[in-house]
Amino acid sequence: MKKTAALFLLLVMIVFAMTASAATFTDAHGNVIELDESLEAYAAVQMTGGAQARAGETNLGDFWADALRWFAVSGAINEAFEEDDVKAGITSLDVDEDHVVALWNAGNLRADIEVGVFNAEKIAEVLPYPNKVAVIYMTGAQLQEQLEACAQGLPCTDETEDACAAFMQVSGLDYAVDLTKAYEAGEAYGDHWFRAASVNRVTVKAVNGQAFDPDAVYAVITSNANFNGMDASYLFKEAAEAAENSTITTAVVRDVIWKYLTEALDNQIGDAYAAPAGRIEMIQ
């Protein structure tokens, strides 16, 4: 009887250990994070990240940027401002919806999402970093220069793959990169990037279906890493420091992705994301 009870207890401990293991994920910074095992969604189409997302627009890039922009324009972001921001009067975005765009660097789309059921662990594989949603207010001219700098590694090759990590997938924005022209590199910035000495390859074609205005102020929804100047994001950092209403929210990007899946897509990625939406044109 004692042996049976001991065996039962051992089995319970094994099952518990397996369950605990399945409910955690070690991110790229070595942090062990808990995952909500109840989260489950279905992809009807293959969603492409990885190396292809560094070379051009992909459907996963569209989806990810759409989730961030949706979080902002839906008003859900209003609950995610820090207490100090709220005390300072920052309780919502300071621009109209048609001036809100989302930019997401391709280097933080680390995996594909295959056709079928997927869970929170898959989203953590795509983004193995504890990024939070950030808001940066910048002029159209600054935004265009930032896109120019972020596209400096294109066309993406084995030699430029690291630089291509900065390439921006977008939502609410259409732009073109003229690959027939060389990037004019200015001062070195980080290990793989250079500030833009001119804006001669990137053209912003439209913002939310309207004409691009280099003098207008746009709210860029992105990550805290870009806010702080990661990769080629020197203008994000400079613009964030100059605009007091730019801020990093409490919202974790992975949680925002699931919120978008649940509330906007009914837990299904369907034919709307079967192919890239044509937001980024590569002129060759």
Buried (B, 14 or more C-beta within 10 A) or exposed (E): EEEEEEEEEEEEEEEEEEEEEEBEBEBEEEEEBEBEEEBEBBBBBBBBBBEBBBBBBBBBBBBBBBBBBBBBBBEBBBEBBEEEBEEEEBEEBBBEEBBBBBBBBBBBBBBBBEEEEBBBBBBBBBBBBBBBBBBBBBBBBBBBBBBBBBBBBBEBEEEBBBBBBBBBBBBBBBBBBBBEEEBBBEEEBBEBBBBBEEBEBBBBEEBBEEEBBEEBBBBBBBBBBBBBBBBBBBBBBBBBEEBEBBBBBEBBBBBBBBBBBEEEBEBEBEEBBEEBBEBBBBEE
